[in-house]
Amino acid sequence: MAEVVQWEYRVQTFGSVWRGVKAEELEQVLNVWGEDGWEVVSSHAVENSNKINIIAKRPLTDSVRRQRSMPRGW
């Protein structure tokens, strides 16, 4: 039986109260995320603001799994 893929998630807000995010800036960030294995799964505008939330996921690696299992401060 195949192993179930586990995911790690990333949620980040772009833009500010006064200025929305520029498409070029967002494209640059998303390209870097893609190079790091992240895949955008959702995005939505934050109500009554110029902000946007982006949610991404990537497969959980063994090294990240080990890091999370270590006590804080190591």
C-alpha positions, 0 to 999 in steps of 0.5 A: 500500500502506498504511503499517504503524502503528508503536507506542510503549509504556508500562509502569507499575507501580501500588501498593506493597509495603504498599498496593495501588492504589485503583480510583479512583486507577487510574481517574483515571490511565487516563482521563488516559492515554486523553485522551493517546491511550494504550490499555491492552493488558495488565495483570497483578498482580505476584506476591506483592505489592500491585502491578499492571503496566499496559501501554499503547500509542499510535501513534508520532507523527512528533514522537516519532520525531524526538525519539528519533532526536536524540542525547541531550543536545539 
